[in-house]
């Protein structure tokens, strides 16, 4: 029905999260309708982001260099680490302007049904980091869903014997929701009201 190149574009767009077949088709036709220079800028920005982006070797956030801007910021409180599932969660927390410590990105959550165990996410790296840095508290800021809660409990059991305070963000976020969709006020209150696990 479509040319091979258009169908290939629709197929690739359809692989993106949250983009179904109809949305992929709409985006593909939008790209074909816009000015050629604009379409090439989009393609170039995708290529550039993919080529230049890497993981911070300390916290595993997205970065353009070995150490991200948050880890290299000397004004941040190095005694507190907020553990999140994904880099996008850092953006949500930073918008609150309530948190001044460091982060650790797990790059996922425990999900045995999908075959995601502790080895598939950055838990081992967190434990090594806690042994090498003077951390007094970790805030478990995983999503308030089944996988996020299981991940928080697993990390809490690993870290608690070390004497480092382990806290969890307070309620205020809907159960089953994702951090990236929370408004700044709700997320800010959740950070202020964190509690020990």
TIVEX-135492 format. One record per residue (C-alpha): residue number from 1; residue in three letters; x, y, z. Coordinates in nm, 4 decimals. Each point is the difference from the previous one (the first is absolute). Last residue first. Layout:
 resi resn       c1       c2       c3
  NUM  ALA        X        Y        Z
...
% end
This chain:
 resi resn       c1       c2       c3
  197  UNK   1.1613   0.1578   5.5348
  196  UNK   0.0756   0.3449   0.1408
  195  UNK  -0.2252   0.2853  -0.1102
  194  UNK  -0.0142   0.2649  -0.2698
  193  UNK  -0.2283   0.2947   0.0684
  192  UNK   0.2062   0.2728  -0.1639
  191  UNK   0.0539  -0.2127  -0.3139
  190  UNK  -0.3727  -0.0794  -0.0308
  189  UNK  -0.0819   0.3641   0.0522
  188  UNK   0.2284   0.0992  -0.2882
  187  UNK  -0.1482  -0.2731  -0.2227
  186  UNK  -0.3518   0.1265   0.0611
  185  UNK   0.1018   0.3636  -0.0510
  184  UNK   0.2060  -0.0686  -0.3143
  183  UNK  -0.2762  -0.1917  -0.1801
  182  UNK   0.0313  -0.3755  -0.0396
  181  UNK   0.0107  -0.1419  -0.3542
  180  UNK   0.3744  -0.0789  -0.0055
  179  UNK  -0.0274  -0.1769   0.3345
  178  UNK  -0.2177  -0.2795  -0.1398
  177  UNK  -0.3327  -0.1094   0.1436
  176  UNK  -0.1126  -0.3396   0.1331
  175  UNK  -0.0638   0.1423   0.3445
  174  UNK  -0.0691   0.3711  -0.0321
  173  UNK   0.2728   0.2270   0.1327
  172  UNK  -0.0753   0.1697   0.3274
  171  UNK   0.1572  -0.2670   0.2082
  170  UNK   0.3417   0.0603   0.1434
  169  UNK   0.3294  -0.0636  -0.1764
  168  UNK   0.1907  -0.2871   0.1562
  167  UNK   0.2857   0.0263   0.2474
  166  UNK   0.3096  -0.2103   0.0662
  165  UNK   0.2439   0.1333   0.2576
  164  UNK   0.3475  -0.1495  -0.0512
  163  UNK   0.0887  -0.2366   0.2848
  162  UNK   0.1382  -0.2667  -0.2336
  161  UNK  -0.2669  -0.2542   0.1055
  160  UNK  -0.2691   0.2177  -0.1684
  159  UNK   0.1543  -0.0089  -0.3496
  158  UNK  -0.0947  -0.3438  -0.1357
  157  UNK  -0.3422  -0.0186   0.1653
  156  UNK  -0.0823   0.3530  -0.1164
  155  UNK   0.1113  -0.0827  -0.3551
  154  UNK  -0.2425  -0.2935  -0.0183
  153  UNK  -0.2832   0.2001   0.1583
  152  UNK   0.0456   0.2867  -0.2469
  151  UNK   0.0102  -0.2379  -0.2981
  150  UNK  -0.3173  -0.1768   0.1144
  149  UNK  -0.1733   0.3362   0.0447
  148  UNK   0.1059   0.1140  -0.3466
  147  UNK  -0.1165  -0.3252  -0.1614
  146  UNK  -0.3410   0.0065   0.1716
  145  UNK  -0.0618   0.3698  -0.0658
  144  UNK   0.1010   0.3140   0.1871
  143  UNK   0.2923   0.0771  -0.2344
  142  UNK   0.3440  -0.0072   0.1575
  141  UNK   0.1223   0.2853   0.2164
  140  UNK   0.1994  -0.1884   0.2585
  139  UNK   0.1807   0.2724   0.1900
  138  UNK   0.3476  -0.1011   0.1093
  137  UNK   0.1497   0.1487   0.3110
  136  UNK   0.3391   0.0520   0.1665
  135  UNK   0.2249  -0.0495  -0.3026
  134  UNK   0.3749   0.0449   0.0408
  133  UNK   0.0928  -0.1615  -0.3337
  132  UNK   0.1792  -0.3243  -0.0930
  131  UNK  -0.2229  -0.2589   0.1677
  130  UNK  -0.3175   0.1760  -0.1098
  129  UNK   0.1332   0.0031  -0.3559
  128  UNK   0.0610  -0.3743   0.0015
  127  UNK  -0.3579  -0.0551   0.1232
  126  UNK  -0.1383   0.2321  -0.2693
  125  UNK   0.2024  -0.1763  -0.2724
  124  UNK  -0.1453  -0.3338   0.1083
  123  UNK  -0.3518   0.1453  -0.0189
  122  UNK   0.0397   0.1314  -0.3576
  121  UNK  -0.2657  -0.2139  -0.1740
  120  UNK   0.0199  -0.3364  -0.1780
  119  UNK   0.1851  -0.1799   0.2795
  118  UNK  -0.2701   0.0824   0.2574
  117  UNK  -0.2600  -0.1861  -0.2075
  116  UNK  -0.1920   0.0933  -0.3131
  115  UNK  -0.1391  -0.3140  -0.1663
  114  UNK  -0.3281   0.1586  -0.1091
  113  UNK  -0.1974  -0.1842   0.2705
  112  UNK   0.2874   0.0573   0.2438
  111  UNK  -0.0413   0.3794  -0.0186
  110  UNK   0.2537   0.1905   0.2062
  109  UNK   0.0269   0.3584  -0.1157
  108  UNK   0.1760   0.1805  -0.2806
  107  UNK   0.3036   0.2104  -0.0799
  106  UNK   0.1022   0.0023   0.3682
  105  UNK   0.0870   0.3698  -0.0103
  104  UNK   0.1931   0.1239   0.3050
  103  UNK  -0.0395   0.3622   0.0988
  102  UNK   0.1796   0.2705   0.1968
  101  UNK  -0.1303   0.2481   0.2563
  100  UNK  -0.1788   0.3360  -0.0229
   99  UNK  -0.3678  -0.1018  -0.0008
   98  UNK  -0.2900   0.2414   0.0417
   97  UNK   0.0304   0.1864  -0.3323
   96  UNK  -0.3157  -0.1878  -0.1082
   95  UNK   0.1102  -0.0004  -0.3664
   94  UNK   0.3105  -0.1985   0.1010
   93  UNK  -0.2217  -0.2892   0.1070
   92  UNK  -0.1786  -0.0274  -0.3360
   91  UNK   0.3276   0.0364  -0.1924
   90  UNK   0.1598  -0.2721   0.2111
   89  UNK  -0.2925  -0.2310  -0.0811
   88  UNK   0.0787   0.0355  -0.3722
   87  UNK   0.3374  -0.1642   0.0680
   86  UNK  -0.1791  -0.3227   0.1012
   85  UNK  -0.0615  -0.2101   0.3114
   84  UNK   0.0991   0.2420   0.2723
   83  UNK   0.2279  -0.0179   0.3047
   82  UNK   0.0529   0.3323   0.1768
   81  UNK   0.3455   0.0154   0.1542
   80  UNK   0.0762   0.2109   0.3078
   79  UNK   0.3426   0.0731   0.1536
   78  UNK   0.1278   0.1701  -0.3148
   77  UNK  -0.2179   0.3077   0.0475
   76  UNK   0.0327   0.1873  -0.3313
   75  UNK   0.2083   0.3191  -0.0218
   74  UNK   0.2985  -0.1812  -0.1569
   73  UNK  -0.2000  -0.0705  -0.3188
   72  UNK   0.1887  -0.2799  -0.1826
   71  UNK  -0.2595  -0.2634   0.0878
   70  UNK  -0.2828   0.2278  -0.1178
   69  UNK   0.1726   0.1020  -0.3250
   68  UNK   0.0580  -0.3605  -0.1030
   67  UNK   0.3400  -0.1730   0.0188
   66  UNK   0.1395  -0.1842  -0.3038
   65  UNK  -0.1347   0.2663  -0.2375
   64  UNK  -0.3176   0.0837  -0.1958
   63  UNK  -0.2111  -0.1502   0.2758
   62  UNK  -0.3017  -0.2215   0.0626
   61  UNK  -0.0091  -0.1065   0.3651
   60  UNK   0.1974  -0.3083   0.1019
   59  UNK   0.1018   0.1440   0.3425
   58  UNK   0.3796  -0.0171  -0.0060
   57  UNK   0.0975  -0.1046  -0.3549
   56  UNK  -0.2523   0.2436  -0.1454
   55  UNK  -0.1643  -0.1896  -0.2854
   54  UNK   0.0615   0.1162  -0.3566
   53  UNK  -0.1487   0.2445  -0.2466
   52  UNK   0.2055   0.1311  -0.2905
   51  UNK  -0.0872  -0.2485  -0.2771
   50  UNK  -0.3681  -0.0516   0.0873
   49  UNK  -0.0659   0.3704   0.0582
   48  UNK   0.1791   0.0869  -0.3245
   47  UNK  -0.1924  -0.2595  -0.2044
   46  UNK  -0.3372   0.1077   0.1388
   45  UNK   0.0869   0.3683  -0.0483
   44  UNK   0.1073  -0.0697  -0.3591
   43  UNK  -0.3253  -0.1759  -0.0838
   42  UNK  -0.2022   0.2886   0.1446
   41  UNK   0.2176   0.2545  -0.1796
   40  UNK  -0.0515  -0.2015  -0.3232
   39  UNK  -0.3768   0.0212   0.0436
   38  UNK   0.0231   0.3765   0.0549
   37  UNK   0.2167   0.0437  -0.3111
   36  UNK  -0.2483  -0.2051  -0.2071
   35  UNK  -0.2893   0.2256   0.1040
   34  UNK  -0.2780  -0.1894   0.1696
   33  UNK  -0.2456  -0.2256  -0.1831
   32  UNK   0.2054  -0.3245   0.0087
   31  UNK   0.0669   0.0388   0.3723
   30  UNK  -0.3721   0.0543   0.0618
   29  UNK  -0.0752  -0.3101  -0.2069
   28  UNK   0.2322  -0.2074   0.2175
   27  UNK  -0.1434   0.1489   0.3198
   26  UNK  -0.3575  -0.0874  -0.1056
   25  UNK   0.0991  -0.3569  -0.1018
   24  UNK   0.1854  -0.0587   0.3227
   23  UNK  -0.3020   0.1303   0.1917
   22  UNK  -0.2274  -0.2449  -0.1840
   21  UNK   0.2351  -0.2977   0.0566
   20  UNK   0.0516   0.0730   0.3698
   19  UNK   0.2547   0.2368   0.1489
   18  UNK   0.0211  -0.0157   0.3800
   17  UNK   0.3529  -0.1349  -0.0030
   16  UNK   0.1716   0.0256  -0.3407
   15  UNK  -0.0148  -0.3102  -0.2215
   14  UNK  -0.2816   0.1539  -0.2063
   13  UNK   0.2378   0.2736  -0.1158
   12  UNK   0.2217  -0.2666  -0.1595
   11  UNK  -0.2936  -0.1698  -0.1743
   10  UNK  -0.1399   0.3305  -0.1272
    9  UNK   0.3423   0.0963  -0.1414
    8  UNK   0.0392  -0.3429  -0.1657
    7  UNK  -0.3496   0.0373  -0.1495
    6  UNK   0.0984   0.3387  -0.1405
    5  UNK   0.3207  -0.1434  -0.1532
    4  UNK  -0.1747  -0.3060  -0.1445
    3  UNK  -0.2687   0.2111  -0.1634
    2  UNK  -0.3386  -0.0261   0.1644
    1  UNK  -0.2786  -0.2449  -0.0918
% end
